[in-house]
Amino acid sequence: MAPCYEDAEIDAGLKRMLGEDAGWKMPQQRDGMYRIMRLENNGIRSELLIVVLPTGGGKSILFMLPAFMEDEQGTGGGPVSIVVVPFVSLVQDLVLRARELGIDCMEWRSDIDQERDERQRDARLVVVSADVAVSEGFTAYVESIRGRGLLERVFFDECHTAIMDVSYRERLGLLTGLHRFGCPLVMLTATLPVSMEDWFRERMLAQEATIIRAPTMRVNIRYRVEQVRPGKTAIEDGVVAAMKAIEGRMGTAQRGVIYCRSIKQCEAIAAMVGCKAYHSKLTREARVGALQDWVDGRDGQRWIAVTTGLGTGVDIKGIIGVIHAGPPFGLVDFVQQTGRGGQQRGEVVESVIVTDGRAGWANEFGSDIDYINREGVELFIKDEGCRRLVLGRFFDGIELYCSDMRAEYCDRCLGETDEAGGGEYREEGKVPVVNRLKESVQEESRRMTRLYSWLDWVREVGCSVCFVKWHIHGAKEEDIWRMEYERKDCKLLKQKDFDRWQASLWFADYECCWECGLPYNWCSMG
């Protein structure tokens, strides 16, 4: 059995795992963690919990922190937590992140992939894909650790897939079998619309589950819809135009994703923009390689063209551009995919849907949930008014404008052309404010362009001290030779004096890189 922890001990454990500056991202994350640590495991009919946090809201902490703290106790052979995730790519991501935190974590694979002895070993945190989790082999493994009194709890991450994706992944419908183990079951997601909660509870036999729900709207995403005229390559051309516009404000370590509706389109766009493609027809090794090349920025790779497999759960730093080539399959898919961006403090994500006005292919025999999900995207694209009204109503049952949330303004709130209606969104009494805001955004963009140019100039010089002095004395062309040597060789200010001055600078927490002093979203050091 797992030890019992007080709230203060859990808070302290978070700091030990993530660092002294770590804290809860929101009250609902904290409350979810406290509740998980107190779930009763009676081995027969244990408690159920649903936690809904926004993308980037720290859901993974809810299963990593218990494993981390239980690992600290040093008790060999348990307790064990199981984490079931819908995609193989998410399994690999979670295992890597857990191990980086020092957590004893393993991926459970099928007999084909791994030898039985390794597969059966006990780890503090065991991560398994949903397709494998319903297999006889995995069920036998869990029963074995349960029989030895080691099984503490089961997590179902991205649990919305049990109702959203079951139409084309039937095995997700078998995850109700997780109840057979009798331990607490915790279901985590960023996208469980209030209108679908009853469906989800019925599907997952979770009518009695307690739910902790946070508002799921992200304030750092700038939503835009670009309407193009129908044509053979109209959407692809629109994607390239949107990509180039976003690239203009990308820092060195920043990147973007292009979501495609088919493998054929994914390959075509990848060839057109000169980036890697990522889809289910590639081998596992090819997918991993394409993803790593993009993450590392090899050969200048800032973009990757993907299908839906990269849309759920995977956290990659530096994503500030998310483009959809055609309408997303559903509003849940859209929010999951745009939620891959803006994971770092201060990042603003450009979300662009490029559409020619035609509805994408849909399964006419799909479920009511499929229909509602698809209808949500159509409303988001075509409905008049602030785009966040549609998102808030769909996911949280609350209608809020961008201004109400102090969020990045969508294209409608910025007064841009309403592509769906052919007119311009003008709410009475707000037009002057919107116009001034638009002018301010444009001026800020010009200022940032000038600043980036200046920083590029500074990067090329040898000594920053001499560069500043050169400017103070009029930036005369005949004196530029003074900057040809390195900072350490400067005759104006010795290196030790420069280091002493640099150490005296004060930066607000999480606002910049301690190595170069630049904001995180400009820093090339990661």
Secondary structure in CASP SS format (residue, H / E / C, confidence):
PFRMAT SS
TARGET T0000
AUTHOR 0000-0000-0000
METHOD secondary structure of the structure
MODEL  1
M C 1.00
A C 1.00
P C 1.00
C C 1.00
Y C 1.00
E C 1.00
D H 1.00
A H 1.00
E H 1.00
I H 1.00
D H 1.00
A H 1.00
G H 1.00
L H 1.00
K H 1.00
R H 1.00
M H 1.00
L H 1.00
G C 1.00
E C 1.00
D C 1.00
A C 1.00
G C 1.00
W C 1.00
K C 1.00
M C 1.00
P H 1.00
Q H 1.00
Q H 1.00
R H 1.00
D H 1.00
G H 1.00
M H 1.00
Y H 1.00
R H 1.00
I H 1.00
M H 1.00
R C 1.00
L C 1.00
E C 1.00
N C 1.00
N C 1.00
G C 1.00
I C 1.00
R C 1.00
S C 1.00
E C 1.00
L E 1.00
L E 1.00
I E 1.00
V E 1.00
V E 1.00
L C 1.00
P C 1.00
T C 1.00
G C 1.00
G C 1.00
G C 1.00
K C 1.00
S C 1.00
I H 1.00
L H 1.00
F H 1.00
M H 1.00
L H 1.00
P H 1.00
A H 1.00
F H 1.00
M H 1.00
E H 1.00
D H 1.00
E H 1.00
Q C 1.00
G C 1.00
T C 1.00
G C 1.00
G C 1.00
G C 1.00
P C 1.00
V E 1.00
S E 1.00
I E 1.00
V E 1.00
V E 1.00
V E 1.00
P C 1.00
F C 1.00
V H 1.00
S H 1.00
L H 1.00
V H 1.00
Q H 1.00
D H 1.00
L H 1.00
V H 1.00
L H 1.00
R H 1.00
A H 1.00
R H 1.00
E H 1.00
L C 1.00
G C 1.00
I C 1.00
D C 1.00
C E 1.00
M E 1.00
E E 1.00
W C 1.00
R C 1.00
S C 1.00
D C 1.00
I C 1.00
D C 1.00
Q C 1.00
E C 1.00
R H 1.00
D H 1.00
E H 1.00
R H 1.00
Q C 1.00
R C 1.00
D C 1.00
A C 1.00
R C 1.00
L E 1.00
V E 1.00
V E 1.00
V E 1.00
S E 1.00
A H 1.00
D H 1.00
V H 1.00
A H 1.00
V C 1.00
S C 1.00
E H 1.00
G H 1.00
F H 1.00
T H 1.00
A H 1.00
Y H 1.00
V H 1.00
E H 1.00
S H 1.00
I H 1.00
R H 1.00
G H 1.00
R C 1.00
G C 1.00
L C 1.00
L E 1.00
E E 1.00
R E 1.00
V E 1.00
F E 1.00
F E 1.00
D E 1.00
E C 1.00
C C 1.00
H C 1.00
T H 1.00
A H 1.00
I H 1.00
M H 1.00
D C 1.00
V C 1.00
S C 1.00
Y C 1.00
R C 1.00
E H 1.00
R H 1.00
L H 1.00
G H 1.00
L H 1.00
L H 1.00
T H 1.00
G H 1.00
L H 1.00
H H 1.00
R H 1.00
F H 1.00
G C 1.00
C C 1.00
P C 1.00
L E 1.00
V E 1.00
M E 1.00
L E 1.00
T E 1.00
A C 1.00
T C 1.00
L C 1.00
P C 1.00
V H 1.00
S H 1.00
M H 1.00
E H 1.00
D H 1.00
W H 1.00
F H 1.00
R H 1.00
E H 1.00
R H 1.00
M C 1.00
L C 1.00
A C 1.00
Q C 1.00
E C 1.00
A C 1.00
T E 1.00
I E 1.00
I E 1.00
R E 1.00
A C 1.00
P C 1.00
T C 1.00
M C 1.00
R C 1.00
V C 1.00
N C 1.00
I E 1.00
R E 1.00
Y E 1.00
R E 1.00
V E 1.00
E E 1.00
Q E 1.00
V C 1.00
R C 1.00
P C 1.00
G C 1.00
K C 1.00
T C 1.00
A H 1.00
I H 1.00
E H 1.00
D H 1.00
G H 1.00
V H 1.00
V H 1.00
A H 1.00
A H 1.00
M H 1.00
K H 1.00
A H 1.00
I H 1.00
E H 1.00
G C 1.00
R C 1.00
M C 1.00
G C 1.00
T C 1.00
A C 1.00
Q C 1.00
R E 1.00
G E 1.00
V E 1.00
I E 1.00
Y E 1.00
C C 1.00
R C 1.00
S C 1.00
I H 1.00
K H 1.00
Q H 1.00
C H 1.00
E H 1.00
A H 1.00
I H 1.00
A H 1.00
A H 1.00
M H 1.00
V H 1.00
G C 1.00
C C 1.00
K E 1.00
A E 1.00
Y E 1.00
H C 1.00
S C 1.00
K C 1.00
L C 1.00
T C 1.00
R H 1.00
E H 1.00
A H 1.00
R H 1.00
V H 1.00
G H 1.00
A H 1.00
L H 1.00
Q H 1.00
D H 1.00
W H 1.00
V H 1.00
D H 1.00
G C 1.00
R H 1.00
D H 1.00
G H 1.00
Q C 1.00
R C 1.00
W E 1.00
I E 1.00
A E 1.00
V E 1.00
T C 1.00
T H 1.00
G H 1.00
L H 1.00
G C 1.00
T C 1.00
G C 1.00
V C 1.00
D C 1.00
I C 1.00
K C 1.00
G C 1.00
I E 1.00
I E 1.00
G E 1.00
V E 1.00
I E 1.00
H E 1.00
A E 1.00
G C 1.00
P C 1.00
P C 1.00
F C 1.00
G C 1.00
L H 1.00
V H 1.00
D H 1.00
F H 1.00
V H 1.00
Q H 1.00
Q H 1.00
T H 1.00
G C 1.00
R C 1.00
G C 1.00
G C 1.00
Q C 1.00
Q C 1.00
R C 1.00
G C 1.00
E C 1.00
V C 1.00
V E 1.00
E E 1.00
S E 1.00
V E 1.00
I E 1.00
V E 1.00
T E 1.00
D C 1.00
G C 1.00
R C 1.00
A C 1.00
G C 1.00
W C 1.00
A C 1.00
N C 1.00
E C 1.00
F C 1.00
G C 1.00
S C 1.00
D H 1.00
I H 1.00
D H 1.00
Y H 1.00
I H 1.00
N H 1.00
R H 1.00
E H 1.00
G H 1.00
V H 1.00
E H 1.00
L H 1.00
F H 1.00
I H 1.00
K H 1.00
D C 1.00
E C 1.00
G C 1.00
C C 1.00
R H 1.00
R H 1.00
L H 1.00
V H 1.00
L H 1.00
G H 1.00
R H 1.00
F H 1.00
F H 1.00
D C 1.00
G C 1.00
I C 1.00
E C 1.00
L C 1.00
Y C 1.00
C H 1.00
S H 1.00
D H 1.00
M H 1.00
R C 1.00
A C 1.00
E C 1.00
Y C 1.00
C C 1.00
D C 1.00
R C 1.00
C C 1.00
L C 1.00
G C 1.00
E C 1.00
T E 1.00
D C 1.00
E C 1.00
A C 1.00
G C 1.00
G C 1.00
G C 1.00
E E 1.00
Y C 1.00
R C 1.00
E C 1.00
E C 1.00
G C 1.00
K C 1.00
V H 1.00
P H 1.00
V H 1.00
V H 1.00
N H 1.00
R H 1.00
L H 1.00
K H 1.00
E H 1.00
S H 1.00
V H 1.00
Q H 1.00
E H 1.00
E H 1.00
S H 1.00
R H 1.00
R H 1.00
M H 1.00
T H 1.00
R H 1.00
L H 1.00
Y H 1.00
S H 1.00
W H 1.00
L H 1.00
D H 1.00
W H 1.00
V H 1.00
R H 1.00
E H 1.00
V C 1.00
G C 1.00
C C 1.00
S H 1.00
V H 1.00
C H 1.00
F H 1.00
V H 1.00
K H 1.00
W H 1.00
H H 1.00
I H 1.00
H C 1.00
G C 1.00
A C 1.00
K C 1.00
E H 1.00
E H 1.00
D H 1.00
I H 1.00
W H 1.00
R H 1.00
M H 1.00
E C 1.00
Y C 1.00
E C 1.00
R H 1.00
K H 1.00
D H 1.00
C C 1.00
K C 1.00
L C 1.00
L C 1.00
K C 1.00
Q H 1.00
K H 1.00
D H 1.00
F H 1.00
D H 1.00
R H 1.00
W H 1.00
Q H 1.00
A H 1.00
S C 1.00
L C 1.00
W C 1.00
F C 1.00
A C 1.00
D C 1.00
Y C 1.00
E C 1.00
C C 1.00
C C 1.00
W C 1.00
E C 1.00
C C 1.00
G C 1.00
L C 1.00
P C 1.00
Y C 1.00
N C 1.00
W C 1.00
C C 1.00
S C 1.00
M C 1.00
G C 1.00
END
